[in-house]
Amino acid sequence: MNSPSTQFFTSRRMNIYEPFHQISSWVEDYHDDGCPNISPSTVVELEEKIDNQSEDASEGAPAYSNKYDQEASKPIDKIQRRLAQNREAARKSRMRKKAYVQQLESSRLKLIQLEQGLEHARQQILDCMQGLYVGGVIDHLSFSGTVNSGIAAFEMEYGHWVEEQNRQTCELRTALNTQITDEELRILVDSGMSHYSDLFRMKARAAKTDVFYLMSGMWKTSAERLFSSWIGGFRPSELLKVLLPQLDPLTDPQVMDVCYLEQSCQQVEDALSQGMDRLQQTVAATVGAGQLGEGSYVPQLNNAMEKLEALVSFVNQADHLRQEALQQVHGILTTRQAARGLLALGEYFQRLRALSSLWASRPHEHA
């Protein structure tokens, strides 16, 4: 722009101030060009007006600046609010974590108290049973006439195991009579298989404690001892014969697999039975060695004790065969067939225990 007023304003803004006489000559030149004559006083007034406008503009600048700062501060406020929210969420998360840790610690202490209570109750039962031994009320837990805490614990555990087996048997019966998915049924089957594994582990511990007691079957009912008295338990091949009719319908490959398993079990059973027979003959010969009637037989008994250590191995091998037979059958059958098999197995032993109770409670004829 080339207007004089604009030039004057620009010179003032740039801090270039010319003397007043220059303004007068500038006015004269402007008059010579034919433009309206402007007096110096008018120029001064114009200068003051421009200065006032400049000052007003400078005073209004902060208002525009504040407005810009407010607009720019909006994202910052949003970020600060978000950071505050994150800090609050982190604080609540730490509080939840602390409460969870405290809950775990409280549960751990309660579990320790329960274990201590169970151990105390178990010790009281053992003390009570020891008193019964001393009084001659119980004489079958230990052939030596002394208290065997390991066997007493096994009898307690086996009692709980039977109760759990009865519960699982009822649960399987209910599940098979209702509309239940194969996944839900598989959970019950896996639980039943694991339950039998627990029994074999219990028997292994009891065999180390007193193998004579375990093989005698005194921890079972009389009917169970009669029908399952092979090396401390049932014969797998005989049990397969009982269960096979309960698993129909079976496919031809399944029937062949079960029959082959039964034959394999019979072969291992025969081998273990022969080994047991030889062991019994060896121990009998060792005990009867030397001259009977002399009253000195310590060497013979020491030799017999060394040979009897093999009994634990025989019991463990027999239980291993039983467990393998159950697992092999489980692999051959479908989920529902395996459930029916476990149900039949559980009910079979329930019937044997019921038969023992009926026999024991039958009326006796007096002579």
C-alpha positions as CSV (number, residue, x, y, z in Angstrom):
1,M,0.0,0.0,0.0
2,N,1.3,3.5,-1.0
3,S,-1.0,5.9,1.0
4,P,0.9,8.5,3.1
5,S,-0.9,7.6,6.3
6,T,0.1,4.0,5.9
7,Q,3.7,5.0,5.2
8,F,3.7,7.1,8.3
9,F,2.3,4.3,10.5
10,T,4.8,1.9,9.2
11,S,7.7,4.3,9.9
12,R,6.5,4.7,13.5
13,R,6.1,1.0,14.0
14,M,9.6,0.5,12.8
15,N,10.9,3.0,15.3
16,I,12.0,5.4,12.6
17,Y,10.9,8.9,13.7
18,E,11.6,11.8,11.3
19,P,11.7,15.5,12.4
20,F,8.6,17.6,12.2
21,H,10.0,19.8,9.4
22,Q,10.3,16.7,7.2
23,I,6.6,16.2,7.7
24,S,6.0,19.8,6.6
25,S,7.9,19.4,3.4
26,W,6.2,16.1,2.9
27,V,2.9,18.0,3.2
28,E,4.0,20.7,0.8
29,D,5.1,18.1,-1.8
30,Y,1.7,16.5,-1.4
31,H,0.1,19.9,-2.0
32,D,2.1,20.4,-5.2
33,D,0.8,17.2,-6.6
34,G,-2.7,18.6,-6.5
35,C,-3.9,16.7,-3.6
36,P,-5.9,18.4,-0.8
37,N,-3.6,20.4,1.6
38,I,-3.2,19.0,5.1
39,S,-2.1,21.1,7.9
40,P,0.6,20.0,10.4
41,S,-2.0,20.1,13.1
42,T,-4.0,17.6,11.2
43,V,-1.0,15.4,10.8
44,V,-0.3,15.5,14.5
45,E,-3.9,14.5,15.2
46,L,-3.6,11.7,12.7
47,E,-0.4,10.6,14.4
48,E,-2.1,10.5,17.8
49,K,-5.0,8.6,16.4
50,I,-2.7,6.0,14.9
51,D,-0.8,5.7,18.1
52,N,-4.0,5.2,20.0
53,Q,-5.1,2.5,17.6
54,S,-1.7,0.8,17.9
55,E,-2.0,0.9,21.7
56,D,-5.6,-0.5,21.5
57,A,-4.3,-3.3,19.2
58,S,-1.5,-4.1,21.6
59,E,-4.0,-4.2,24.5
60,G,-6.3,-6.5,22.6
61,A,-3.5,-8.9,21.8
62,P,-3.6,-10.7,25.2
63,A,-7.3,-11.4,24.7
64,Y,-6.6,-13.1,21.5
65,S,-3.6,-14.8,23.0
66,N,-5.6,-16.1,26.0
67,K,-8.2,-17.5,23.7
68,Y,-5.5,-19.3,21.7
69,D,-4.0,-20.6,24.9
70,Q,-7.4,-21.9,26.0
71,E,-7.8,-23.7,22.8
72,A,-4.3,-25.2,23.0
73,S,-4.8,-26.2,26.7
74,K,-7.8,-28.3,25.9
75,P,-5.7,-31.4,24.7
76,I,-3.4,-30.9,27.7
77,D,-6.4,-31.0,30.1
78,K,-7.7,-34.1,28.4
79,I,-4.3,-35.8,28.8
80,Q,-4.2,-34.8,32.5
81,R,-7.7,-36.2,33.1
82,R,-6.6,-39.4,31.4
83,L,-3.5,-39.6,33.5
84,A,-5.5,-39.1,36.6
85,Q,-7.9,-41.8,35.6
86,N,-4.9,-44.2,34.9
87,R,-3.5,-43.4,38.3
88,E,-6.9,-44.1,40.0
89,A,-7.2,-47.4,38.1
90,A,-3.7,-48.4,39.1
91,R,-4.5,-47.5,42.7
92,K,-7.6,-49.7,42.6
93,S,-5.7,-52.5,41.0
94,R,-3.0,-52.4,43.7
95,M,-5.8,-52.5,46.3
96,R,-7.4,-55.5,44.7
97,K,-4.1,-57.3,44.5
98,K,-3.4,-56.6,48.1
99,A,-6.8,-57.9,49.1
100,Y,-6.3,-61.0,47.0
101,V,-2.9,-61.7,48.6
102,Q,-4.4,-61.2,52.0
103,Q,-7.2,-63.7,51.1
104,L,-4.7,-66.2,49.9
105,E,-2.7,-65.9,53.1
106,S,-5.8,-66.3,55.2
107,S,-6.8,-69.4,53.2
108,R,-3.3,-70.8,53.7
109,L,-3.5,-70.3,57.5
110,K,-7.0,-72.0,57.6
111,L,-5.6,-74.9,55.6
112,I,-2.7,-75.3,58.0
113,Q,-5.1,-75.3,60.9
114,L,-7.3,-77.9,59.2
115,E,-4.3,-80.1,58.6
116,Q,-3.2,-79.8,62.2
117,G,-6.7,-80.6,63.3
118,L,-6.8,-83.7,61.1
119,E,-3.4,-84.8,62.3
120,H,-4.6,-84.4,65.9
121,A,-7.8,-86.4,65.3
122,R,-5.8,-89.1,63.5
123,Q,-3.4,-89.3,66.5
124,Q,-6.3,-89.6,68.9
125,I,-7.8,-92.5,66.8
126,L,-4.5,-94.2,66.8
127,D,-4.2,-93.8,70.6
128,C,-7.7,-95.2,71.0
129,M,-6.9,-98.2,68.8
130,Q,-3.7,-98.8,70.8
131,G,-5.9,-99.0,73.9
132,L,-8.1,-101.5,72.2
133,Y,-5.0,-103.5,71.3
134,V,-3.9,-103.5,74.9
135,G,-7.3,-104.7,76.0
136,G,-7.3,-107.5,73.5
137,V,-10.4,-106.2,71.7
138,I,-8.7,-105.9,68.3
139,D,-6.2,-108.5,67.1
140,H,-6.2,-108.5,63.3
141,L,-4.3,-105.4,62.4
142,S,-1.0,-106.8,63.3
143,F,0.0,-110.4,63.7
144,S,2.7,-109.5,66.1
145,G,0.2,-108.1,68.6
146,T,1.8,-104.6,68.5
147,V,0.2,-101.4,67.1
148,N,1.1,-100.6,63.5
149,S,0.2,-97.0,62.8
150,G,0.8,-97.5,59.1
151,I,-1.8,-100.2,58.8
152,A,-4.3,-98.3,61.0
153,A,-3.9,-95.3,58.7
154,F,-4.4,-97.6,55.7
155,E,-7.7,-98.9,57.1
156,M,-8.9,-95.4,57.6
157,E,-7.9,-94.3,54.1
158,Y,-9.5,-97.4,52.6
159,G,-12.8,-96.7,54.5
160,H,-12.8,-93.2,52.9
161,W,-12.0,-94.7,49.6
162,V,-14.9,-97.1,49.7
163,E,-17.3,-94.2,50.6
164,E,-16.0,-92.2,47.7
165,Q,-16.4,-95.2,45.3
166,N,-20.0,-95.6,46.4
167,R,-20.6,-91.9,45.8
168,Q,-19.0,-92.1,42.3
169,T,-21.0,-95.2,41.4
170,C,-24.3,-93.4,42.3
171,E,-23.1,-90.4,40.3
172,L,-22.3,-92.5,37.2
173,R,-25.7,-94.2,37.5
174,T,-27.5,-90.9,37.6
175,A,-25.4,-89.5,34.7
176,L,-26.1,-92.5,32.4
177,N,-29.8,-92.3,33.1
178,T,-30.0,-88.6,32.1
179,Q,-29.1,-86.5,29.1
180,I,-25.5,-85.7,29.7
181,T,-22.8,-84.7,27.2
182,D,-19.8,-86.9,26.4
183,E,-17.5,-84.2,27.8
184,E,-19.3,-84.1,31.2
185,L,-19.3,-87.9,31.2
186,R,-15.6,-88.0,30.4
187,I,-14.9,-86.0,33.5
188,L,-16.7,-88.6,35.7
189,V,-14.8,-91.4,33.9
190,D,-11.4,-89.7,34.5
191,S,-12.3,-89.2,38.1
192,G,-13.2,-92.9,38.5
193,M,-9.9,-94.0,36.9
194,S,-7.9,-91.7,39.1
195,H,-9.8,-93.1,42.2
196,Y,-8.5,-96.6,41.4
197,S,-5.0,-95.2,41.0
198,D,-5.3,-93.8,44.5
199,L,-6.1,-97.3,45.8
200,F,-3.0,-98.8,44.2
201,R,-0.8,-96.1,45.8
202,M,-2.4,-96.8,49.2
203,K,-1.8,-100.5,48.9
204,A,1.9,-99.9,47.9
205,R,2.5,-98.0,51.1
206,A,0.6,-100.6,53.1
207,A,2.7,-103.4,51.5
208,K,5.9,-101.7,52.8
209,T,4.4,-101.5,56.2
210,D,3.0,-105.1,56.6
211,V,2.8,-107.2,53.5
212,F,1.3,-110.1,55.4
213,Y,-1.6,-108.0,56.5
214,L,-2.2,-106.7,52.9
215,M,-2.1,-110.2,51.4
216,S,-4.4,-111.6,54.0
217,G,-7.2,-109.3,52.8
218,M,-8.3,-108.5,56.4
219,W,-9.0,-104.9,55.2
220,K,-11.8,-106.3,53.0
221,T,-15.1,-108.0,53.7
222,S,-15.3,-111.8,53.9
223,A,-17.1,-112.1,50.5
224,E,-14.4,-109.9,48.8
225,R,-11.7,-112.0,50.3
226,L,-13.3,-115.1,48.9
227,F,-13.8,-113.8,45.4
228,S,-10.7,-111.6,45.1
229,S,-7.9,-113.2,47.0
230,W,-5.2,-113.3,44.4
231,I,-2.0,-111.7,45.7
232,G,-3.9,-109.0,47.7
233,G,-6.6,-108.3,45.2
234,F,-8.7,-109.5,42.2
235,R,-7.6,-111.3,39.2
236,P,-7.8,-109.0,36.2
237,S,-8.8,-111.8,33.8
238,E,-11.7,-112.9,36.1
239,L,-12.9,-109.4,36.4
240,L,-12.9,-108.9,32.6
241,K,-15.1,-111.9,32.3
242,V,-17.6,-110.3,34.7
243,L,-17.6,-106.9,33.0
244,L,-17.6,-108.0,29.3
245,P,-21.4,-108.8,29.2
246,Q,-22.1,-105.4,30.7
247,L,-20.4,-103.5,27.9
248,D,-22.6,-104.6,25.0
249,P,-22.9,-103.7,22.3
250,L,-19.2,-103.9,21.3
251,T,-17.8,-103.8,17.8
252,D,-15.9,-106.7,16.5
253,P,-12.5,-105.0,16.9
254,Q,-13.4,-104.1,20.5
255,V,-14.3,-107.7,21.3
256,M,-11.1,-108.9,19.8
257,D,-9.0,-106.4,21.8
258,V,-10.8,-107.3,25.1
259,C,-10.3,-111.0,24.5
260,Y,-6.6,-110.5,23.7
261,L,-6.2,-108.4,26.8
262,E,-7.9,-111.1,28.9
263,Q,-5.4,-113.7,27.5
264,S,-2.5,-111.5,28.2
265,C,-3.6,-110.9,31.8
266,Q,-4.0,-114.7,32.3
267,Q,-0.4,-115.3,31.1
268,V,1.0,-112.7,33.5
269,E,-1.2,-114.0,36.3
270,D,0.1,-117.5,35.7
271,A,3.7,-116.3,35.8
272,L,3.2,-114.4,39.1
273,S,1.4,-117.3,40.6
274,Q,4.2,-119.6,39.7
275,G,6.7,-117.2,41.2
276,M,4.6,-117.0,44.4
277,D,4.5,-120.8,44.6
278,R,8.3,-121.1,44.3
279,L,8.8,-118.3,46.9
280,Q,6.5,-120.1,49.4
281,Q,8.4,-123.4,48.8
282,T,11.7,-121.6,49.3
283,V,10.6,-119.9,52.5
284,A,9.1,-123.1,53.9
285,A,12.4,-125.0,53.2
286,T,14.4,-122.2,54.8
287,V,12.3,-122.1,57.9
288,G,12.4,-126.0,58.2
289,A,16.2,-126.2,57.6
290,G,18.3,-127.8,60.2
291,Q,17.3,-130.0,63.1
292,L,13.8,-129.2,64.4
293,G,13.4,-129.3,68.1
294,E,16.8,-127.9,69.1
295,G,15.3,-124.5,70.1
296,S,17.8,-122.6,68.1
297,Y,16.5,-121.2,64.8
298,V,17.7,-117.6,64.5
299,P,19.8,-118.3,61.4
300,Q,16.9,-119.9,59.6
301,L,14.5,-117.0,60.4
302,N,17.1,-114.4,59.2
303,N,17.4,-116.2,55.9
304,A,13.6,-116.5,55.6
305,M,13.2,-112.7,56.3
306,E,15.5,-111.9,53.4
307,K,13.5,-114.1,51.1
308,L,10.2,-112.6,52.2
309,E,11.2,-109.2,51.0
310,A,10.2,-110.5,47.6
311,L,6.6,-110.5,48.7
312,V,6.4,-106.7,48.4
313,S,7.5,-106.9,44.8
314,F,4.9,-109.6,44.0
315,V,2.1,-107.4,45.5
316,N,3.3,-104.4,43.6
317,Q,3.5,-106.3,40.3
318,A,0.0,-107.7,40.8
319,D,-1.4,-104.3,41.4
320,H,0.5,-102.9,38.4
321,L,-1.2,-105.6,36.3
322,R,-4.6,-104.6,37.7
323,Q,-4.0,-101.0,36.9
324,E,-2.7,-101.7,33.4
325,A,-5.8,-103.9,32.7
326,L,-8.1,-101.0,33.7
327,Q,-6.3,-98.5,31.6
328,Q,-6.2,-100.8,28.6
329,V,-9.9,-101.4,28.8
330,H,-10.5,-97.7,29.2
331,G,-8.5,-97.1,26.0
332,I,-10.5,-99.7,24.0
333,L,-14.0,-98.5,25.0
334,T,-15.8,-95.3,24.1
335,T,-16.6,-92.7,26.8
336,R,-20.1,-94.1,27.5
337,Q,-18.9,-97.7,27.4
338,A,-16.1,-96.8,29.9
339,A,-18.7,-95.2,32.2
340,R,-20.9,-98.3,32.1
341,G,-17.8,-100.4,32.8
342,L,-16.9,-98.3,35.9
343,L,-20.5,-98.4,37.0
344,A,-20.6,-102.2,36.7
345,L,-17.2,-102.6,38.5
346,G,-18.4,-100.4,41.4
347,E,-21.7,-102.2,41.8
348,Y,-20.0,-105.6,41.6
349,F,-17.9,-104.7,44.7
350,Q,-21.0,-103.2,46.4
351,R,-22.8,-106.5,45.9
352,L,-19.9,-108.4,47.4
353,R,-19.9,-106.1,50.5
354,A,-23.7,-106.4,50.8
355,L,-23.4,-110.2,50.6
356,S,-20.9,-110.1,53.5
357,S,-23.3,-108.0,55.6
358,L,-26.2,-110.3,54.9
359,W,-24.1,-113.4,55.7
360,A,-22.9,-111.8,59.0
361,S,-26.5,-110.8,60.0
362,R,-28.2,-114.0,59.1
363,P,-30.1,-115.8,61.9
364,H,-28.2,-118.5,63.6
365,E,-29.8,-121.8,64.6
366,H,-29.1,-122.9,68.1
367,A,-28.1,-126.6,68.7
